[in-house]
Amino acid sequence: MTDEQSPASYPKISSKHHMKIHWKQFFKSPDDTLVKDITLVEKGSLVGRIGIMLLQCGTGAWRVRDSMNTIARALKITCSADIGLVTISYTCFDVDNKSYSQTLSLPTTEVNMNKLNEMEEFVRKFETENDYWTIGAVHHKLNQIERHTQNYPLIISALSAGLA
């Protein structure tokens, strides 16, 4: 067994009921690769990651689909998605008649308008500036947004939602 095959080099697999997705493992292109040059699997995974992050913010299916379509168009692929309350099943197609499908699910949802606003800003910028973005920079920004926490404790958010 070589070092490359040793158990220490295997990716960490989550032991939780809802397994955390290690998005970086889907991407084999170097971090300095422009997003327009990544593979269909990588483009599809990026579309899915953005979609599931939006869904986790508590936004509706129409908004999630619109953002996924915006990202897909910017990457020159087509995306067909079925979006539920906590799941997304989707397929991305490229011009070479290749396709890539994923089904993603969330353990829970929340309402986090700050994170939603950051995600929507990311999607708008990606749409117009993606020709110059590297996959490493995209992952870095999405990781920053994922770590963004709510401004209010859960009890305040729940009471506010109940009153609304």
N, C-alpha and C positions, 0 to 999 in steps of 0.2 A: 504494500500500500504506500503510495507516495504522499508527500505532504499535502498535495492538492486534493487527495481523496481522504485524508484523515478526518476523524469525527470533529476535531477542533476547527477545521476549516468549513464545515457544513454551516449553512445559514441557520440562525437561531429561529426555531419554530416555537410559536406561542403555545403556552399550556392553558390559556384562558378559554372559556366556553366560546366566546366570540373572538376569534384569532385576529390579532393586529396584523395588518398588511404592511410588509416592509417594502414600500414602493420602490426603493432604490434597487431591489433585486430584479425587478422587471426590466431594468435598463442596463444593457450591455455596452452601449456607446459611451465613450469617454465623456467626462463632464464638460469638456470644451467643445463638444459637437453642437452645431447650431440645431435648434429644434426642427427646422425645416428639413434636416438631413437624417433624422432618426428613423428607425424602422417602423413598420406598421404596428407591430406589437407595442413598441414604445409609445407611439402616437395614440393608439387605442387606450393604453394604460393611463396616459396623461389625461385624456378625455374623461375616463372613468374616475380618476382621482379627483378631478375638479368637480365632477357631478356629485360624488358621494360627500365631498366636503360641503357643498352647497346644501345638499339634503340634510346633513347633520345640523346645519344652522337653523333648521326648522322652516325653510322656505318651501313653496309649493312645487309640484311637478312641472308646471308650465315654465317657471323660472329656471329650474334645473335643466330642463330640456333645451331651452333657449340658449343657455350658457354652454352646454355641451355642444350644441350645433355651431355656435360661434367659434369655439376652439377647434372643432373638427374642420370647419370651412377654412380657418386660418392655416391649418395643417394640410389642406388639400385632400381631405378624406371625407367620406359620408358616414353619418352616424344615425342608426335607428335604435331608439331606446324605449323601454317600458319601465316607467317609474312609479313605484308604490310609496307608501308612507315611510318604510325603512329599507326598501330594496331598489336596486337598479339592475336591470338586465339589458344589455346593449350589444350591438355589433357594429364594428367600423369596417368600411370597405375602402379600398384604394382603386386607382385607375387601372391597375394590372389584374383586376378581378380577384384579388386576395381579400380575405376577411379575417377579423379577429373579434372574438366574443368574450364577454365577462359577465358574471353576475356578482354583484356586491351587496352586502347588507350591513346594517348598523345595529349595534346592541341597544342603543337608545338614541333619542333625538333630544334636542334642546332648542331654545330660541335664543339666538345670539346675534343681535342686529349688528354689533360692531364687526364680528367676523364676517357676516354676510356682506356688509358694505365693503370690507377689504377684498373679499372674493370677487364681488362685482367690479371693483376697480381693477383688480388683476385681469379679469376677463376683457374689460374694455381696452386696457393697455396691450394685452396679448394680441388682440385683434389687429391693432395698428402697428405694433412694434416687434412682432415675433421674428421677423427676418434677422434680427440682430441678437436674439436671446440664445444663450446656450442652455443645454438641458441641466447643467449644474446650477446655473443661476435660477432656473425655474424651480428646481427642487428646493433650493435654499429659501426662496420666497414663499413657496407653499408650506414648508416646514415652519417658517416664522408665523404664518397665518394660523396654522394648526395649533400652535402653542398659545395663541391669543385667548385669553380667558374672558369671561363675562365681567361686566362692570358691577353687577349686583349679585348678592348672594342668592342661591336657588330659592329660598323661601320668599324673598321679595319679588323675584321674577314670577313665581307661581301665584302669589297673591295678586300681582298686577294682571296677569293673564286671566285669573278668575274674575276680577272686577271688569275687565274689558268684555 
